[in-house]
């Protein structure tokens, strides 16, 4: 049976590639974004595609969109929470308003969509939620305190969600991409905090310089990532976490080894905080 997908942030980047891959698999796709008018040019015209306008930061807007999907198709099989953007800059110079906008989209927008679809997935006793995180949802980096913070939040809430809904037949997967050759680092998506203070030049400044020269050189192929995500939805037991890209695998594996080594180094002091037995 062909699946019914709801994909947010579907008008470009990884979201758009997932739309194309799902359509190529013969599935039905509701592509939700702030600019659905570009869907025909991006994906062509097909009865398997519905493009809807959606602002994930509006709970009412999300509820309305999810109900449209159910009214049209009678069910919902795959939900991809892809809407989001990176904000880069030193924590000290990033404003409260900038951080709140980052979390409103990357975290609370994802929560709005997830809460809206769960009653339908529970009733079906089936469905697959895929939350697009990042390797920076596992490891932090200079200049990415806000972005990493939002993705760390996505990681924690998704891991807890998976344990809550697994007995109900609902599958949950975190997709943790490395750097993929999309528009994520272009001016269309990337936002930067104010100029770097001299004291942060060796850390934040170096990261921003690297990012400025990375766009168009990323090792990850978004079409291959989209194909992998479609494959994950066919798995009876998909992973909770899926690292995407060789750079993500290398960086996260190294970070996890360092974390374990640090835990072992401080083990005696850590366990000394228990009441004596």
Order of alpha helices (4+ residues) and beta strands (2+ residues): beta-alpha-beta-alpha-beta-alpha-beta-beta-alpha-alpha-beta-alpha-beta-beta-alpha-alpha-beta-alpha-alpha
